[in-house]
Amino acid sequence: MTQSWLEDSWVGITTNLILVEVVREKLLREGLGAIRVRYLGDNQMLLTGQDEIKITRVIEENRESLGSVFEMVRLWGEGKPVGNRVVWVRYRGVLLSMWNAECFQSVISRVGNLVEIDESNLNGESLEYARLRVRSVVSFKIDIHEDIKINNIMCQVSVIEETSMDANDVYRRWWTKGKPTDSGSSINTIVGDTIQGDEED
């Protein structure tokens, strides 16, 4: 049985993974701030009305504007599953020389797929741990601790899912550097990138 507050709800589907905050800002620019946006998983977001506003009427009257934000908008349906969780994890225990997408995926594969390596890792700014965005196929919190041999070197690897507090702290630091542009807001799969440290003279 559908809960009453879901009966007038819609699901917005984006072309790529995109931050909820970016979607909210786009809707505000389109004059659609009355739509409440909540992340469901993968590229899906739940759209509901704020302050008892009937969202179905808002959706029907603003199809063209919504088309600039979402690839598709559909009515909420109980029979349609929501997407996988997309979360940030902190990956420790691997030598810097082995930091690359293939190495990370070898451990991540048991719980999901690598989506993105944090920009601060890619540019060598942060080397304490690798911060990875993962599309998780499991419903429980990711918490891996294992001894793994990589290139004949035994490594004590840990992969721990960030809490919302961890993620919000990182996001605030990133957001204050400058709001993302539309062209830089989507998240694309990275294959084969290797982390580069500063070269010695």
N, C-alpha and C positions, 0 to 999 in steps of 0.2 A: 504494500500500500504506500503510495506516494505521500510524503508529508505535505501539509497544506501550503507551506511557504515555497515548495518546489514546483507547485502546479503552474505558476506564472513565471517560471525561470527558463532561461535560454543558455545554450553553450556556444561560446565563441571559439573558433578554431583558427589558429594563425599558421602561416606558411612555415615559419621556423620557430624554434624555441626563442622566447622573448620574455624579458622581465615584466612582471605584472605592473611595476611602477611605470614602465614605458608605455604600456597599453593604457593605463589610467591617464597619463599625460596626453596621449593622442586623443582620447575621448574628450578630455577637457577642451582641447583645441577645436574639436568638432562641435562643441557646445552640448556634449552628452555627459556632463558630470553627474547627472541623475542616475546613471547606471553604476551599480556596485559590481566590482570585479574581484573574483577570488580564484586562485589557482587550483585546478583539479588534478593536473598531471600531464606530462608530455607537453603538447601544444594546445591544451584545452583549458578554457577558463569559464567559470560559472558566472552568468550575468543575471543580476536581480535588480529590482527597483529599490530606490532608497525612499524612506519616509512615506511608505504605502503607495508609491507611484506604480501604476500598472505598466510593467516593462514591455509587455506585448505590443501595446499601442506605440510606445517609444521606438521599438524595433521596426515595426511596420512603416512608421512615418520617416525613418531615417536609414533606410536600406542602403542608399548610395553612400552616405557618410560612413556607415559601418563597413562598407566594402573597402575603404581605404585603411582599415585597421585589421579586419579579419578576412581570411580566405573564405570562410563559411560561418554562418550563424544558424543554429537549429534549435528547436524546442527541446527542453530537457526530457529524456526518456529513461525510465527505469531499466529497460532491457539493454541499454547501450552502456558498455563498461567505460569507466574513466581511464585515462592513460596511466602509464607507469610513473612512479615518483622520479623526479629529477632533482638530485641533491648534490651538495658539495661535500667532498671527503678530504681528509688530510692524510697524505701518504708519506710514511717515514721509513727509514732503515735501508735505503738503497743508495749506493755510491753515486755522486753527481755525474760521473762518467756514464752511468747507465740510465740517466733520466731521459727517457723518450717515450713516445706514445705506445710503442710496441711492448716495452717493459712494463709500463703501467697497466696496459690492457691484460697482460698475462695473469695478473692477480685480480684485477677488477672483474674479469670475465665470469667468475663464479657467482657474482651478484648483479651483473649488468654490463653496460657498455660505456666506454669512455666517450664523452661528448666534447669536452673542452679542457685545456690546461690553462690555469690562471695566467693572465698577462704578466703579473709580477714575477712569475717563475720563468716565463719565456724570455723576458728581457734581463734575467739575472738579478733583479732587484731583491727578491726574497728567495733564500735558499735553505731556510730552516726546515721546511717540509714542502712537498709538492701538493698544491691545492688543485684538486681535480673535480670537474663537474661530471656526474655519472647519471645515466638513465638506469635506475634500479628496477630489477624485475622481482625483488623481494619486498614484502610489506614491513619487515622488521628493520630496526636500525642497524646500519652496517658497522660492524666492529670485528675486524680481522686481525689476528696476531699469529704469525707463522714464521718458522725458519724455512727459508727458500733459497735454493742454490741458483744463482744467476751468473752465467758465464764462468762456471766452476768456482764462484765465490759465494760462501754461505752468508746470507743476509737475514737479520731479524726484522721482518717487515710488519708494520702495523698500518691498517687502513681504517680510519675512524670517521664516521659521519659527523658533520658539524651540527651543533645545536642551532636553533633559530637565533640565539643570542650571538653565537660565533659568526654566523652568516650576516646578521644585521650589522655587526661591528665592521666586518670587512666591506660590506656594501656601502656603509656610511663613508668610510675612508675613500672608496673608489668614487662615490657620487660627488664628494666635495671637490674632486679634481676637475670636475666639469661634467655637466649632464651629457649623456650620450646622444649622438645625432641619430636620425632614422637609419642612416646607412651603416652605422656601427653598432646597432642595438641587437641584431640577431646573433645567434650562437650557432656556429657551423662546426661539424665534426672535423677534428684535426687528426691527420694521419702522418706519422713519421717525423714529427718535429722533435728536435733535440735541444735541450736547454744549454744555452751558451753562457759561460761565466766571463768575467773580464780577463782579457789576455795580458800577460806580463810583457813589459817592454824588453 
